[in-house]
């Protein structure tokens, strides 16, 4: 699903965020991406959804060489990848329903299909009763679950999460991780960047460790 | 992981293996359905943008007013020009002369003179106006009845008004000098010159209106562009999220283009209202003024086609201004 081939990323100013990364993630695999702050976890994820471009090397997602894709191809790639952020990236002036529906609206689904899928995604994260509420009215954990619902509503093949439990207490974190695990069990490739080593150990999936921009495990 | 086996029996909510494609959700979306959804989205965005404008009515009204004033000014000047053109247009290319006869010329001599003139093939029309009827008419139209009545005798001369056949300016001049030399003629006034001047002035005015319109149009463009820039800035977070979940540039651009469209259209409607209100306010005194020059005149406002042009220009400027702002600012906003 994901393949990094000798990928380096150097930011303007000379800081090398990633150097010589070789990495492969099989279809329907689940992996945790760990390492200190600044080890390059976020950069690695940004390369997958083309928020950044590699300085060297090649990134493949679902067989497509991202180097060969232009600006116009970015939306297509992103529609097939669900992304969950630590800060949720929700739109606070829209209801939970509208937030989750956003990827489908963008992809041009008809409203009946949108309704069906949004409700399915919300029920999957246990928020079916909150669709009319605004994100402000929700707790941190609920907001994060809305973010997850939005990430999976388009039925992506790949789910990326950048510190999805960063602000949550251990119990909630566990819940969120279980949710990711469930998606993985039905065939979604999942990669989660996290600090939470205890949780990683408990979940027992593959661990990818970055240190100072290099792959160490 | 056991994912590979699981993928063969996917449950309802999550994923199934798809053909490899970077295109948008190829499944279950026929071309027709996609087109329908696209048009529906246009409609939705259009209405939503308009609704948002009305929900911040005061701000929107101010923007509409600014644009409206900028559009109303050239529209008013345009109306002024067309009306002046009409005023001159009633002149059919046939020069008119007024021959003021010397005091003491008898009515009989005057009539004979006018008949004599009429027999000239170059003269299309000649009519004799006695000094009494000239006075009566002047009294009626000028509002100076009292002053005129207090005069001991009629100060107005008898006049022969003639209309020449359409002659070249040189021929006209020749005719004028010829007639001027007649002993009964005190002086002669040719209304040719003021018409020629009027047309030159109108041509000048047209250029002026065009130049002014261009500047004001540029102003509208910039003010809409700036308003849209602020709107983009206000919705930065939303733009980032939309781009993050796969929104195309077109999708991101759409609401702003509609916003520009509504600003332009609203501004044009405002301009139309301002123009029509001003005309209502002005028409009565203008018509009265022109009546005193013996002109039957109706002030012509914006007709259907002119209104359509005004609205069209507003919309075009709105969308164009928005497109400029969007082109300049939207690609800078990328998810961080």
Boltz contact constraints between the chains, C-beta under 6 A:
constraints:
  - contact:
      token1: [A, 28]
      token2: [B, 3]
      max_distance: 6.0
  - contact:
      token1: [A, 28]
      token2: [B, 4]
      max_distance: 6.0
  - contact:
      token1: [A, 28]
      token2: [B, 7]
      max_distance: 6.0
  - contact:
      token1: [A, 29]
      token2: [B, 1]
      max_distance: 6.0
  - contact:
      token1: [A, 51]
      token2: [B, 335]
      max_distance: 6.0
  - contact:
      token1: [A, 62]
      token2: [B, 20]
      max_distance: 6.0
  - contact:
      token1: [A, 63]
      token2: [B, 20]
      max_distance: 6.0
  - contact:
      token1: [A, 64]
      token2: [B, 22]
      max_distance: 6.0
  - contact:
      token1: [A, 73]
      token2: [B, 22]
      max_distance: 6.0
  - contact:
      token1: [A, 75]
      token2: [B, 246]
      max_distance: 6.0
  - contact:
      token1: [A, 75]
      token2: [B, 248]
      max_distance: 6.0
  - contact:
      token1: [A, 76]
      token2: [B, 22]
      max_distance: 6.0
  - contact:
      token1: [A, 76]
      token2: [B, 23]
      max_distance: 6.0
  - contact:
      token1: [A, 77]
      token2: [B, 22]
      max_distance: 6.0
  - contact:
      token1: [A, 78]
      token2: [B, 246]
      max_distance: 6.0
  - contact:
      token1: [A, 79]
      token2: [B, 24]
      max_distance: 6.0
  - contact:
      token1: [A, 79]
      token2: [B, 246]
      max_distance: 6.0
  - contact:
      token1: [A, 89]
      token2: [B, 241]
      max_distance: 6.0
  - contact:
      token1: [A, 91]
      token2: [B, 238]
      max_distance: 6.0
  - contact:
      token1: [A, 91]
      token2: [B, 241]
      max_distance: 6.0
  - contact:
      token1: [A, 102]
      token2: [B, 245]
      max_distance: 6.0
  - contact:
      token1: [A, 103]
      token2: [B, 245]
      max_distance: 6.0
  - contact:
      token1: [A, 106]
      token2: [B, 246]
      max_distance: 6.0
  - contact:
      token1: [A, 106]
      token2: [B, 247]
      max_distance: 6.0
  - contact:
      token1: [A, 106]
      token2: [B, 251]
      max_distance: 6.0
  - contact:
      token1: [A, 107]
      token2: [B, 24]
      max_distance: 6.0
  - contact:
      token1: [A, 107]
      token2: [B, 25]
      max_distance: 6.0
  - contact:
      token1: [A, 108]
      token2: [B, 34]
      max_distance: 6.0
  - contact:
      token1: [A, 108]
      token2: [B, 37]
      max_distance: 6.0
  - contact:
      token1: [A, 108]
      token2: [B, 38]
      max_distance: 6.0
  - contact:
      token1: [A, 110]
      token2: [B, 33]
      max_distance: 6.0
  - contact:
      token1: [A, 110]
      token2: [B, 37]
      max_distance: 6.0
  - contact:
      token1: [A, 120]
      token2: [B, 13]
      max_distance: 6.0
  - contact:
      token1: [A, 124]
      token2: [B, 13]
      max_distance: 6.0
  - contact:
      token1: [A, 155]
      token2: [B, 15]
      max_distance: 6.0
  - contact:
      token1: [A, 183]
      token2: [B, 14]
      max_distance: 6.0
  - contact:
      token1: [A, 185]
      token2: [B, 6]
      max_distance: 6.0
  - contact:
      token1: [A, 186]
      token2: [B, 6]
      max_distance: 6.0
  - contact:
      token1: [A, 186]
      token2: [B, 10]
      max_distance: 6.0
  - contact:
      token1: [A, 186]
      token2: [B, 11]
      max_distance: 6.0
  - contact:
      token1: [A, 186]
      token2: [B, 14]
      max_distance: 6.0
  - contact:
      token1: [A, 187]
      token2: [B, 3]
      max_distance: 6.0
  - contact:
      token1: [A, 187]
      token2: [B, 6]
      max_distance: 6.0
  - contact:
      token1: [A, 187]
      token2: [B, 7]
      max_distance: 6.0
  - contact:
      token1: [A, 187]
      token2: [B, 10]
      max_distance: 6.0
  - contact:
      token1: [A, 187]
      token2: [B, 15]
      max_distance: 6.0
  - contact:
      token1: [A, 188]
      token2: [B, 15]
      max_distance: 6.0
